[in-house]
Amino acid sequence: MRSVPFAVAVLLSLVVLFTPESGVPTAPAGTDKVVHLLLFALLAFTGRRAGMHWAALLAGLVAYAGVSEVLQATLPIGRDGDLGDALTDVTGAAFGLAAFALVAIRNRTRS
């Protein structure tokens, strides 16, 4: 059951990253970066909670960040690839891993 939140996060990421431009709501400037940061933090946190090794998870999320931006630029969905989004994705993944580690430490000290 620990893998269900990660599976949901992956499905959410597919919707967020690959919805055609016509389905993306307008938002204030910078909102896109916040969404990318939080999405990849969620993927990292739930991936660790599912039992994935941090290094393999981080490597996979870095690859996913790059591939998703290339696909956004090349698929006929009216989206643009953005190196800044990929870097924000990687930063979000690092934040998610750090948050998981902090929660794990807190839980160990409470036991």
C-alpha positions in Angstrom: 0.0 0.0 0.0 3.0 2.3 0.4 3.3 2.5 -3.4 -0.2 3.8 -4.0 0.7 7.5 -3.2 3.7 7.3 -5.6 1.5 5.8 -8.3 -1.0 8.6 -7.9 1.8 11.2 -7.9 3.1 9.7 -11.2 -0.4 9.8 -12.8 -0.8 13.4 -11.6 2.6 14.3 -13.1 1.6 12.9 -16.4 -1.6 15.0 -16.5 0.2 18.2 -15.4 3.2 17.8 -17.7 1.4 16.6 -20.8 -1.9 18.3 -20.9 -2.2 20.2 -24.2 -1.7 23.9 -23.9 -5.4 24.5 -24.5 -6.2 22.7 -21.3 -3.6 24.5 -19.1 -5.3 27.2 -17.1 -3.9 30.7 -17.1 -2.1 31.7 -14.0 0.2 34.4 -12.6 3.8 34.5 -13.7 5.9 32.1 -11.7 3.1 29.7 -10.9 4.5 27.2 -13.4 7.8 27.0 -11.5 5.9 26.5 -8.2 3.9 23.7 -9.7 7.0 22.0 -11.1 8.8 22.3 -7.7 5.9 20.8 -5.7 5.2 18.1 -8.2 8.7 16.7 -8.2 9.0 17.1 -4.4 5.8 15.0 -4.2 7.3 12.4 -6.6 10.5 12.2 -4.5 8.8 12.1 -1.1 6.2 9.4 -2.2 8.9 7.5 -4.0 11.0 7.2 -0.9 7.9 6.3 1.2 7.3 3.5 -1.3 10.8 2.2 -0.5 12.8 3.4 -3.5 16.5 4.0 -2.9 17.2 7.7 -2.8 20.0 7.6 -5.5 18.0 5.5 -8.0 14.9 7.7 -7.4 16.8 10.9 -7.9 18.4 9.5 -11.0 15.0 8.5 -12.4 13.5 11.9 -11.5 16.4 13.8 -13.2 15.9 11.7 -16.3 12.1 12.2 -16.1 12.6 16.0 -15.8 14.7 16.1 -18.9 12.6 13.8 -21.0 9.4 15.5 -20.1 10.7 18.9 -21.3 12.0 17.3 -24.5 8.6 15.7 -25.1 6.7 18.9 -24.3 8.8 20.6 -27.0 8.3 17.9 -29.6 4.9 16.4 -29.1 2.0 18.2 -30.9 0.5 19.5 -27.6 1.4 23.2 -28.0 3.8 23.2 -25.1 7.4 24.4 -24.9 10.3 22.6 -23.4 12.1 24.8 -20.8 15.5 24.2 -19.2 14.4 26.3 -16.3 11.5 23.9 -15.6 13.8 20.9 -15.7 16.1 22.6 -13.2 13.1 23.4 -11.0 12.0 19.8 -11.3 15.4 18.6 -10.0 15.4 21.1 -7.2 11.9 19.9 -6.2 13.1 16.3 -6.2 16.0 17.3 -3.9 13.5 19.1 -1.6 11.3 16.0 -1.5 14.2 13.8 -0.6 15.3 16.2 2.1 11.8 16.4 3.5 11.5 12.6 3.6 14.9 12.4 5.4 13.8 15.0 8.0 10.5 13.2 8.6 12.4 9.9 9.0 14.9 11.5 11.5 12.0 13.0 13.5 10.2 9.7 13.6 13.3 7.9 14.8 13.9 10.3 17.6 10.3 10.0 18.8 10.5 6.2 19.0 
